[in-house]
């Protein structure tokens, strides 16, 4: 059973405000090891150097979308087992429903929804 403090998450969003909100939400759950990236390709570069338990990515970003990032991760021999959560409003969810993402997280973030998604993937957090 993972402890919240042992989990390492990468949050990817082109909007600094949303990255901050995601970090605050995760902190309320007890997750303190949160890295931030402003684009999909920057996130992929970070992932080449550091291992993450989960990637939470915005769907719509300039350059690589969240779906593009998920495809790169899932086709990489080392990174492919990393769960990818796609963060989007429900209005855009259908657009990415069949893509290679493990979960969807609604924006704006809520602590309850985020915890539920994390526990569904990692098991109960202590």
N, C-alpha and C positions, 0 to 999 in steps of 0.2 A: 504494500500500500504506500503510494508516494506521499511525501509531506509537501505541503505547499512551498515551503522554503527551499526544497531541493529541485524544484522545477525551473527550467530555463526556457523562456519564451522570446521569440522574435516577433515584434509588431511592425507591420509594414503598411504605411499610409502616406500619401503625398501631402496630407494636411497635418501640420504640426499639432493643431488643436485635438484632432482625433487620436493621434499617437499619445498625447498626454492623457486624454480621457481613458483610453485603453489601459495605460500604465496605472492610473489611479484605481480603476476597476480591479485590475489584477492585484494591486497592493492590498485592497480591502479583503481579498480572498486569502492573502498571506503570501502571495508570490512576489518576491522582491528582485529576482534575477530576470530583468526584462531589458532586452536590447531593442533599439529602434532603428528603422530604416525608412527613408523617404521615397524609395522606388523599388520596383520588383527586381531590376538588375542589380541595384546596390544590395538588396537583401540576399540575392544569390551569391554575390561576392563575399558577404559576411559569413554565409553558411559554408563556404569553402574553408574558412579558418576556424570556425567554432561550431560545436554541436548544440542543437536545440531540441527540446522535447516536443515543442509545438511551434508552428508558424501561424500567426493570425494576420491575414492580409486583406486589405481593402480590395473590392472588386474593380472599381473604375479608377485607374491612375494613368497619367501620361506615360508613354513608353510601354513597358510591360504591364499588362493588367494583372489582377490577382490570379486569373485563370492561366495566363502565360507563365507566371511564376510557379503555379502548381504543376503545370506540365513539365517545366524544367526540373523541378524537384523530383517528380515521380519518374522521370526518365533518367535520372542520375544514379549510377550504380551504388553509391554510398548514401546519398541523401533520400532515396526513394521511400524509405520506411518512415520518414518524418511526417507526422500528421499535419495537414494543412486545413486551417479553418478559413473560410471566406466570410468577411464581414461586409454586409450590405444591407440596405433597406429592403424590406419585403418586395418593393416595387421592381427591383432588379433581380430578385432571387431566381425567377424562372429562366432568366437569360443564362445562368450558370449551373442550373440544377443537375445537368448530366455530365458535368466536367469532373476532372480528377481531384476533387476536394473531399475531405473527410467529413466536414461539418460546415454548417452555416451558423453564423452568429449575427443576430439582428443589431443594426445600428439605429439609434444610439444604444450604446452598451448598457446592460444592466448587470449588476453583480450576480443576481440569481441565474440569469440566462447563461452568463459566462461560466459560472461554477458548474451548472448542469452540463454544458458542452464539454468542459474539461474532465469532469468525472465520468461522463459517458465514454470518453476516450482513454483516460488514464486509470480509472477506478476511483474509489472514494479518497478524497483529500483529507489529510489530518493536519 
